């Protein structure tokens, strides 16, 4: 009897161990397996549709919807020998990091999306990374520009995190080169939005590359309205240009108040200025001798067939010229499509593999190749405003 009990207990123990090991193997396999498509290919949108960055989020949503409409109209995405249509799942992260993380969890766990477009901002995107990585679902941000966005703290690449825009260090360095070579500016004043990594990151990259003299370096906060004290101080300094990286809401006021103060020096900024609202805030006559870096220029890409078709479709749908952020979001969807077709699979892990291998992708914002750190290698443009209208474009590689 005792011998039988011992034998039974031994068998039970071995069985329990086997089940435990099987459970671990299943969990491990499940975490690396990712999400699979059903009858449709579910793509999530984790976007700032309300809150302080809603203006950018709405533009991106328009670009995303336009891309999906075109793809579905042509039958969908080719997966192996069949075509599957895209089903969008759009959620508002409210320009909140906490909500962005929650939205990411909902999209990958409840909605079972196989890829995500967004968030728009670096901070919200960074907050979403742990949930995206845990579920093995890739995301493509149209506009998260912080250099470290696609990297782990160790410096290794985030396997499931990609972007369609170039990073701040490239953008800031390009502006510094332009200011030196094209504007011949030997003395520069810098006005930085220090309330975000966007403004501080651009300034850091600019200072590192710029070979002239930084006469003055001042800061401001998101939401500031009165810049007269700073500008009055600059008026009495000998400056050849002002570098002011930030968003159109504040930079528009800086341009307006600088011109009203009698400062005629060139004002150079970043892609956050690439919006018609800049000229509306500054006043068209004031928005002259103003420059900004941008990944999307309607003038520069007039000969790009993909861009031309996009611009026509956008104007027909929304009745206005396509903004930069809509173009980047449009490309983000097509990058996912290209990855699926390259891998012949809409499994989320395979999509990440396909995105990492993307080369010479012909998009609205130019030809893109994804590098080892999941950043796009593409041409950057600098647009010049005269009386609030783009009057000239400089292409920089």
C-alpha positions as CSV (number, residue, x, y, z in Angstrom):
1,X,0.0,0.0,0.0
2,X,2.8,2.4,1.0
3,X,4.7,1.4,-2.2
4,X,1.6,2.2,-4.3
5,X,1.1,5.5,-2.5
6,X,4.7,6.5,-3.1
7,X,4.5,5.6,-6.8
8,X,1.2,7.5,-7.2
9,X,2.6,10.6,-5.5
10,X,5.7,10.4,-7.7
11,X,3.6,10.2,-10.9
12,X,1.4,13.1,-9.7
13,X,4.4,15.2,-8.9
14,X,5.9,14.5,-12.3
15,X,2.5,15.3,-13.9
16,X,2.3,18.6,-12.0
17,X,5.8,19.5,-13.0
18,X,5.0,18.8,-16.7
19,X,1.9,20.9,-16.5
20,X,3.8,23.7,-14.9
21,X,6.5,23.6,-17.6
22,X,3.8,23.4,-20.3
23,X,2.1,26.4,-18.8
24,X,5.4,28.4,-18.8
25,X,6.1,27.3,-22.4
26,X,2.6,28.4,-23.5
27,X,3.0,31.8,-21.7
28,X,6.3,32.4,-23.3
29,X,5.1,31.3,-26.7
30,X,2.0,33.5,-26.4
31,X,4.0,36.6,-25.5
32,X,6.2,36.2,-28.5
33,X,3.5,35.1,-30.9
34,X,1.7,38.4,-31.0
35,X,-1.7,39.1,-32.4
36,X,-3.1,37.6,-35.6
37,X,-5.7,39.0,-38.1
38,X,-9.2,37.8,-38.4
39,X,-11.4,38.5,-41.4
40,X,-10.0,42.0,-41.4
41,X,-6.6,43.5,-40.5
42,X,-7.2,45.5,-37.4
43,X,-5.0,48.6,-37.1
44,X,-5.2,50.7,-33.9
45,X,-4.9,54.4,-33.7
46,X,-3.6,55.7,-30.3
47,X,-3.9,59.4,-30.9
48,X,-4.1,62.8,-29.2
49,X,-7.7,63.8,-30.3
50,X,-8.3,66.1,-27.4
51,X,-6.1,68.0,-25.1
52,X,-3.2,70.3,-25.9
53,X,-1.9,68.3,-28.9
54,X,-5.3,67.7,-30.4
55,X,-4.6,69.9,-33.4
56,X,-1.8,67.5,-34.5
57,X,-3.8,64.4,-33.6
58,X,-6.8,65.5,-35.8
59,X,-4.5,66.1,-38.7
60,X,-2.9,62.7,-38.3
61,X,-6.3,61.0,-38.0
62,X,-7.3,62.5,-41.3
63,X,-4.2,61.2,-43.0
64,X,-4.8,57.7,-41.5
65,X,-8.4,57.6,-42.6
66,X,-7.5,58.7,-46.1
67,X,-4.9,56.0,-46.5
68,X,-7.2,53.3,-45.2
69,X,-10.0,54.4,-47.5
70,X,-7.7,54.2,-50.5
71,X,-6.3,50.8,-49.5
72,X,-9.7,49.3,-48.9
73,X,-11.1,50.7,-52.1
74,X,-8.4,48.8,-54.0
75,X,-9.4,45.6,-52.2
76,X,-7.2,45.7,-49.1
77,X,-3.8,44.4,-48.2
78,X,-2.4,41.4,-50.0
79,X,-1.6,38.7,-47.4
80,X,-0.2,35.6,-49.1
81,X,-2.7,34.7,-51.9
82,X,-5.7,36.7,-50.5
83,X,-6.6,40.4,-49.8
84,X,-7.8,41.6,-46.4
85,X,-9.4,45.0,-45.7
86,X,-8.2,47.2,-42.9
87,X,-10.5,47.8,-39.9
88,X,-9.5,50.9,-38.0
89,X,-9.9,51.1,-34.2
90,X,-9.5,54.7,-33.1
91,X,-9.0,55.7,-29.5
92,X,-8.3,59.1,-28.0
93,X,-5.4,59.3,-25.5
94,X,-6.4,62.8,-24.6
95,X,-2.8,64.1,-24.7
96,X,-2.2,62.2,-21.5
97,X,0.7,59.8,-20.9
98,X,-1.4,57.7,-18.5
99,X,-4.3,57.5,-20.9
100,X,-1.9,56.7,-23.8
101,X,-0.6,53.7,-21.9
102,X,-4.1,52.6,-21.1
103,X,-5.2,53.0,-24.7
104,X,-2.3,50.9,-25.8
105,X,-3.3,48.1,-23.5
106,X,-6.9,48.2,-24.7
107,X,-5.9,48.1,-28.4
108,X,-3.5,45.2,-28.1
109,X,-5.4,43.1,-25.5
110,X,-9.1,43.8,-26.0
111,X,-9.3,44.9,-29.7
112,X,-6.5,42.5,-30.8
113,X,-5.0,44.9,-33.3
114,X,-1.9,43.8,-35.2
115,X,-0.3,47.2,-35.5
116,X,-0.8,50.8,-34.1
117,X,-0.4,54.2,-35.6
118,X,0.6,56.8,-33.0
119,X,0.8,58.4,-30.6
120,X,1.7,61.7,-32.1
121,X,4.0,63.0,-29.2
122,X,7.1,61.4,-27.8
123,X,5.9,61.4,-24.2
124,X,2.6,59.7,-24.9
125,X,4.4,57.2,-27.3
126,X,7.0,56.4,-24.6
127,X,4.3,55.7,-22.1
128,X,2.7,53.2,-24.5
129,X,5.9,51.3,-25.2
130,X,5.7,48.7,-22.3
131,X,2.2,47.5,-23.3
132,X,3.1,47.4,-27.0
133,X,6.2,45.4,-26.3
134,X,4.5,43.0,-23.9
135,X,1.9,42.2,-26.5
136,X,4.5,42.0,-29.3
137,X,2.6,44.5,-31.4
138,X,4.4,47.2,-33.4
139,X,3.6,50.9,-33.5
140,X,4.6,53.6,-36.0
141,X,4.5,57.1,-34.7
142,X,4.1,59.8,-37.4
143,X,5.7,62.5,-35.3
144,X,7.6,61.4,-32.1
145,X,10.9,63.1,-32.8
146,X,12.9,62.6,-29.6
147,X,16.2,60.8,-30.5
148,X,15.8,58.2,-27.8
149,X,12.2,57.3,-28.6
150,X,13.0,54.0,-30.4
151,X,15.7,53.0,-27.9
152,X,15.8,51.2,-24.6
153,X,17.7,52.8,-21.7
154,X,20.6,50.4,-22.5
155,X,20.8,51.8,-26.0
156,X,19.3,48.7,-27.6
157,X,16.5,49.2,-30.1
158,X,12.9,48.9,-29.1
159,X,11.9,45.9,-31.2
160,X,8.3,47.0,-31.7
161,X,8.7,50.8,-31.9
162,X,9.1,52.7,-35.2
163,X,8.6,56.2,-36.6
164,X,7.9,57.9,-39.9
165,X,9.5,61.2,-39.0
166,X,13.2,62.0,-38.5
167,X,14.5,62.7,-35.0
168,X,15.3,66.0,-33.3
169,X,19.0,65.7,-33.5
170,X,18.9,65.5,-37.3
171,X,16.4,68.3,-37.6
172,X,18.3,70.6,-35.2
173,X,21.6,69.9,-36.8
174,X,20.1,70.6,-40.3
175,X,18.8,74.0,-39.1
176,X,22.2,74.9,-37.7
177,X,23.9,74.0,-41.0
178,X,21.3,76.0,-43.0
179,X,21.7,79.1,-40.7
180,X,25.4,79.0,-41.2
181,X,25.7,78.1,-44.9
182,X,22.5,79.6,-46.4
183,X,21.8,82.5,-44.1
184,X,25.5,83.3,-43.4
185,X,24.4,84.0,-39.8
186,X,27.5,84.4,-37.5
187,X,25.5,85.6,-34.4
188,X,22.3,83.8,-33.3
189,X,19.8,84.2,-30.5
190,X,17.9,81.1,-29.4
191,X,14.4,81.0,-27.9
192,X,13.5,77.5,-26.6
193,X,10.2,76.0,-25.5
194,X,11.6,74.2,-22.4
195,X,8.3,72.8,-21.4
196,X,8.8,69.7,-23.6
197,X,11.6,67.4,-24.8
198,X,10.8,68.6,-28.3
199,X,12.0,72.1,-27.9
200,X,15.0,71.3,-25.6
201,X,16.1,68.4,-27.8
202,X,16.1,70.6,-30.9
203,X,18.0,73.3,-29.2
204,X,20.6,70.9,-27.9
205,X,21.2,69.5,-31.4
206,X,21.3,73.0,-32.9
207,X,23.9,74.2,-30.4
208,X,26.1,71.1,-31.0
209,X,26.2,71.7,-34.7
210,X,26.3,75.5,-34.9
211,X,29.7,77.0,-35.4
212,X,28.8,80.7,-34.9
213,X,28.2,82.6,-31.7
214,X,25.1,82.2,-29.6
215,X,24.5,85.8,-28.4
216,X,21.5,85.0,-26.2
217,X,19.7,81.8,-25.1
218,X,16.2,82.3,-23.6
219,X,13.4,80.0,-22.7
220,X,9.6,80.1,-22.7
221,X,6.7,77.8,-21.7
222,X,3.9,76.2,-23.7
223,X,0.9,78.6,-23.4
224,X,3.0,81.8,-23.0
225,X,1.4,84.7,-24.8
226,X,3.7,87.7,-24.1
227,X,7.3,87.6,-25.4
228,X,7.9,91.3,-25.5
229,X,10.4,91.4,-22.7
230,X,12.6,88.8,-24.3
231,X,12.4,90.4,-27.7
232,X,13.1,93.9,-26.5
233,X,16.3,92.6,-24.9
234,X,17.2,91.0,-28.3
235,X,16.5,94.1,-30.2
236,X,19.5,95.8,-28.7
237,X,21.9,92.9,-29.5
238,X,23.5,92.4,-32.9
239,X,21.9,89.2,-34.2
240,X,21.9,87.7,-37.7
241,X,19.1,85.2,-37.0
242,X,16.8,83.8,-34.3
243,X,16.5,80.0,-33.8
244,X,13.1,79.3,-32.2
245,X,12.1,75.6,-32.2
246,X,8.6,74.9,-31.0
247,X,4.9,74.7,-32.1
248,X,3.0,77.2,-34.2
249,X,0.9,78.4,-31.3
250,X,3.8,80.1,-29.5
251,X,6.1,80.6,-32.4
252,X,3.4,82.4,-34.3
253,X,3.2,85.0,-31.5
254,X,7.0,85.2,-31.3
255,X,7.1,86.1,-35.0
256,X,4.3,88.6,-34.7
257,X,5.8,90.4,-31.6
258,X,9.3,90.3,-33.1
259,X,8.3,92.0,-36.2
260,X,6.2,94.5,-34.3
261,X,9.3,95.3,-32.2
262,X,11.2,96.1,-35.3
263,X,13.3,92.8,-35.4
264,X,13.7,91.9,-39.1
265,X,16.3,89.1,-38.7
266,X,15.4,85.7,-40.1
267,X,13.5,83.5,-37.7
268,X,14.2,79.8,-38.1
269,X,12.3,76.9,-36.5
270,X,11.1,73.3,-36.7
271,X,8.4,71.2,-38.1
272,X,6.0,72.2,-35.3
273,X,5.6,75.5,-37.3
274,X,4.5,73.6,-40.5
275,X,0.9,74.7,-40.3
276,X,-1.2,77.4,-41.9
277,X,-2.2,78.6,-38.4
278,X,1.3,80.0,-38.0
279,X,0.7,82.8,-40.5
280,X,-2.8,83.3,-39.1
281,X,-1.4,83.9,-35.6
282,X,1.6,86.0,-36.8
283,X,-0.2,87.9,-39.5
284,X,0.7,87.3,-43.1
285,X,2.9,90.3,-43.5
286,X,4.8,89.5,-40.4
287,X,5.4,85.9,-41.5
288,X,8.2,86.9,-43.9
289,X,11.8,85.8,-43.7
290,X,10.6,82.8,-41.7
291,X,12.0,79.3,-42.2
292,X,11.4,75.9,-40.7
293,X,12.6,72.3,-41.2
294,X,9.9,69.9,-42.5
295,X,9.7,66.3,-43.8
296,X,6.9,67.3,-46.2
297,X,6.9,70.2,-48.6
298,X,4.2,70.5,-51.2
299,X,6.5,72.5,-53.5
300,X,9.5,70.1,-53.1
301,X,7.3,67.0,-53.7
302,X,5.3,68.4,-56.7
303,X,7.1,66.0,-58.9
304,X,6.5,63.0,-56.6
305,X,3.5,61.1,-58.1
306,X,2.6,59.5,-54.7
307,X,2.6,62.9,-53.1
308,X,0.6,64.6,-55.9
309,X,-2.1,61.9,-55.7
310,X,-2.2,62.3,-51.9
311,X,-2.5,66.1,-52.1
312,X,-5.3,65.9,-54.6
313,X,-7.2,63.3,-52.6
314,X,-6.7,65.3,-49.4
315,X,-8.0,68.5,-50.9
316,X,-11.0,66.8,-52.4
317,X,-11.9,65.2,-49.0
318,X,-11.1,68.1,-46.6
319,X,-11.1,71.2,-48.8
320,X,-7.6,72.4,-47.8
321,X,-3.9,71.8,-48.5
322,X,-2.5,68.7,-46.8
323,X,-0.5,69.5,-43.7
324,X,2.8,67.8,-42.8
325,X,1.3,65.7,-40.0
326,X,-1.4,64.3,-42.2
327,X,1.2,63.3,-44.8
328,X,3.4,61.5,-42.1
329,X,0.3,59.6,-40.8
330,X,-0.7,58.6,-44.3
331,X,2.8,57.2,-44.8
332,X,2.7,55.4,-41.5
333,X,-0.3,53.3,-42.6
334,X,1.4,52.5,-45.9
335,X,4.6,51.5,-44.1
336,X,2.5,48.9,-42.2
337,X,1.0,47.8,-45.5
338,X,4.4,47.4,-47.1
339,X,5.7,45.4,-44.1
340,X,2.7,43.0,-44.2
341,X,3.1,42.4,-48.0
342,X,6.9,41.9,-47.6
343,X,6.4,39.3,-44.9
344,X,3.3,37.7,-46.5
345,X,1.8,37.8,-43.0
346,X,-0.4,40.1,-40.9
347,X,0.8,38.6,-37.6
348,X,2.0,41.4,-35.4
349,X,5.5,40.0,-34.9
350,X,6.0,39.5,-38.6
351,X,4.8,43.1,-39.2
352,X,7.5,44.3,-36.9
353,X,10.1,42.3,-38.8
354,X,8.9,43.7,-42.1
355,X,9.0,47.3,-40.8
356,X,12.6,46.8,-39.6
357,X,13.6,45.6,-43.1
358,X,11.8,48.5,-45.0
359,X,14.0,49.9,-47.7
360,X,13.4,52.5,-50.4
361,X,9.7,52.8,-49.4
362,X,8.1,55.3,-51.8
363,X,5.9,57.5,-49.7
364,X,4.3,60.9,-49.7
365,X,7.1,62.4,-47.6
366,X,9.8,60.9,-49.9
367,X,11.8,57.7,-50.1
368,X,12.3,56.1,-46.8
369,X,14.7,53.4,-45.5
370,X,14.4,52.2,-41.9
371,X,17.8,52.1,-40.1
372,X,19.0,49.8,-37.3
373,X,17.5,52.1,-34.7
374,X,14.1,52.1,-36.4
375,X,14.5,55.7,-37.6
376,X,13.7,56.7,-41.2
377,X,16.5,57.8,-43.5
378,X,14.9,60.5,-45.8
379,X,15.4,63.9,-47.3
380,X,14.6,66.9,-45.1
381,X,13.3,70.2,-46.5
382,X,13.4,73.8,-45.3
383,X,10.5,76.0,-46.3
384,X,10.7,79.8,-46.5
385,X,7.7,81.9,-45.8
386,X,7.1,85.3,-47.4
387,X,3.9,87.1,-46.5
388,X,2.6,83.9,-44.9
389,X,3.1,81.8,-48.0
390,X,5.8,79.2,-48.9
391,X,7.9,81.1,-51.4
392,X,11.0,78.8,-51.6
393,X,12.1,75.4,-50.6
394,X,15.6,74.2,-49.7
395,X,16.3,70.4,-49.9
396,X,18.9,69.1,-47.6
397,X,20.1,65.4,-47.5
